[in-house]
Amino acid sequence: MCRRNPPGNPPLDPSGALIRSVALRMIRRLADQPGLVSALSSVVDMVENDETDLALDDIGMVIHYSQFPVLRSEYQDLVHAAQLLDSLDSLTDTGVERLVVDG
C-alpha cells in the first residue's frame, strides 16, 4: 500500500511526512492484524488532513496500547518528527522506547 498525498492537498511538512511514512511501513509490516491496520490508517488520514500533532499523539497511543514491536528505524523517524514538532513527550509519556527492537 503506497499512498501518495491526495491531489489538491498542500505538500506535507517534514514531520508529517515522517509520521506518515512510519505509519505506512507499520501497516505493511502488520498487515495480518486488521485492528492495527485500521488504527494506523487513521494516523495516515490525520497527517493528510494537516493534523500532524494529533497524528503523533495517536501513533504513540496505538503503539502503547497495542504493545507491538517498533523497529529502531521507525522509532528514530518518530523521534525526529517529535523533535521537529517540539513534542517529544508524545513518545516518552507512552513508553514507546520500551518496545523498540532491532530489525
LINGI-V485299 format. One record per residue. N is the residue number from 0. PSI is psi as a letter, one per 20 degrees, with the letter a starting at -180 (* if undefined). OMEGA is omega in radians with two decimals (999 if undefined). D_CENTER is the distance of its C-alpha to the mean C-alpha in Angstrom with 2 decimals. Layout:
# LINGI-V485299
n=N psi=PSI omega=OMEGA d_center=D_CENTER
n=N psi=PSI omega=OMEGA d_center=D_CENTER
This chain:
# LINGI-V485299
n=0 psi=o omega=3.09 d_center=15.13
n=1 psi=o omega=-3.11 d_center=14.81
n=2 psi=p omega=3.08 d_center=14.28
n=3 psi=r omega=3.05 d_center=15.46
n=4 psi=p omega=-3.07 d_center=15.18
n=5 psi=q omega=3.11 d_center=17.85
n=6 psi=q omega=3.14 d_center=21.32
n=7 psi=i omega=3.08 d_center=22.49
n=8 psi=q omega=3.07 d_center=19.18
n=9 psi=q omega=3.10 d_center=19.29
n=10 psi=q omega=3.13 d_center=17.48
n=11 psi=q omega=3.02 d_center=13.93
n=12 psi=r omega=-3.07 d_center=14.07
n=13 psi=g omega=3.14 d_center=12.92
n=14 psi=g omega=3.10 d_center=10.08
n=15 psi=g omega=3.12 d_center=8.90
n=16 psi=h omega=3.12 d_center=9.60
n=17 psi=g omega=-3.12 d_center=7.62
n=18 psi=g omega=3.13 d_center=4.20
n=19 psi=g omega=3.13 d_center=5.82
n=20 psi=g omega=3.14 d_center=7.21
n=21 psi=g omega=-3.13 d_center=4.89
n=22 psi=g omega=3.13 d_center=4.12
n=23 psi=h omega=3.08 d_center=7.82
n=24 psi=g omega=3.12 d_center=8.88
n=25 psi=h omega=3.11 d_center=7.99
n=26 psi=g omega=3.12 d_center=9.78
n=27 psi=g omega=-3.09 d_center=12.59
n=28 psi=h omega=-3.06 d_center=12.94
n=29 psi=k omega=-3.04 d_center=13.06
n=30 psi=h omega=-3.12 d_center=15.06
n=31 psi=j omega=-3.13 d_center=17.87
n=32 psi=n omega=-3.01 d_center=16.16
n=33 psi=h omega=3.13 d_center=16.30
n=34 psi=g omega=3.11 d_center=15.11
n=35 psi=g omega=3.12 d_center=11.72
n=36 psi=g omega=3.13 d_center=11.60
n=37 psi=g omega=-3.14 d_center=12.59
n=38 psi=g omega=-3.14 d_center=10.14
n=39 psi=h omega=3.06 d_center=7.09
n=40 psi=h omega=3.07 d_center=9.42
n=41 psi=h omega=3.08 d_center=9.79
n=42 psi=g omega=3.12 d_center=6.35
n=43 psi=g omega=3.14 d_center=7.53
n=44 psi=g omega=3.12 d_center=10.83
n=45 psi=g omega=3.13 d_center=10.13
n=46 psi=g omega=-3.11 d_center=9.16
n=47 psi=i omega=3.09 d_center=12.21
n=48 psi=k omega=3.07 d_center=14.22
n=49 psi=k omega=3.08 d_center=13.83
n=50 psi=l omega=-3.01 d_center=12.14
n=51 psi=g omega=3.14 d_center=9.66
n=52 psi=g omega=3.12 d_center=10.71
n=53 psi=h omega=3.12 d_center=10.38
n=54 psi=g omega=3.11 d_center=6.83
n=55 psi=g omega=3.09 d_center=6.13
n=56 psi=g omega=-3.06 d_center=8.79
n=57 psi=g omega=-3.14 d_center=7.79
n=58 psi=h omega=3.05 d_center=4.70
n=59 psi=g omega=3.13 d_center=7.38
n=60 psi=g omega=3.11 d_center=9.98
n=61 psi=g omega=3.14 d_center=8.95
n=62 psi=g omega=-3.11 d_center=8.98
n=63 psi=g omega=-3.08 d_center=12.07
n=64 psi=h omega=-3.11 d_center=13.94
n=65 psi=h omega=3.09 d_center=13.42
n=66 psi=k omega=3.08 d_center=14.13
n=67 psi=q omega=-3.14 d_center=12.98
n=68 psi=p omega=3.10 d_center=13.20
n=69 psi=p omega=3.11 d_center=10.44
n=70 psi=q omega=-3.11 d_center=11.91
n=71 psi=g omega=-3.13 d_center=13.09
n=72 psi=h omega=3.09 d_center=11.92
n=73 psi=g omega=-3.14 d_center=8.20
n=74 psi=g omega=-3.14 d_center=9.01
n=75 psi=g omega=3.10 d_center=11.14
n=76 psi=h omega=3.11 d_center=8.82
n=77 psi=h omega=3.09 d_center=6.64
n=78 psi=g omega=3.12 d_center=10.25
n=79 psi=g omega=3.11 d_center=11.47
n=80 psi=g omega=-3.14 d_center=9.27
n=81 psi=h omega=3.10 d_center=10.33
n=82 psi=g omega=3.11 d_center=13.79
n=83 psi=h omega=-3.13 d_center=14.01
n=84 psi=i omega=-3.05 d_center=13.36
n=85 psi=l omega=-3.04 d_center=15.68
n=86 psi=l omega=-3.11 d_center=13.48
n=87 psi=h omega=3.13 d_center=13.20
n=88 psi=h omega=3.08 d_center=14.42
n=89 psi=h omega=3.11 d_center=11.15
n=90 psi=g omega=-3.06 d_center=10.49
n=91 psi=h omega=-3.13 d_center=14.21
n=92 psi=h omega=-3.13 d_center=15.39
n=93 psi=i omega=3.09 d_center=13.44
n=94 psi=k omega=-3.12 d_center=14.58
n=95 psi=h omega=-3.07 d_center=11.47
n=96 psi=h omega=3.12 d_center=13.69
n=97 psi=i omega=-3.06 d_center=16.17
n=98 psi=j omega=-3.10 d_center=14.17
n=99 psi=p omega=3.10 d_center=13.77
n=100 psi=q omega=3.02 d_center=16.03
n=101 psi=q omega=3.11 d_center=17.56
n=102 psi=* omega=999 d_center=17.30
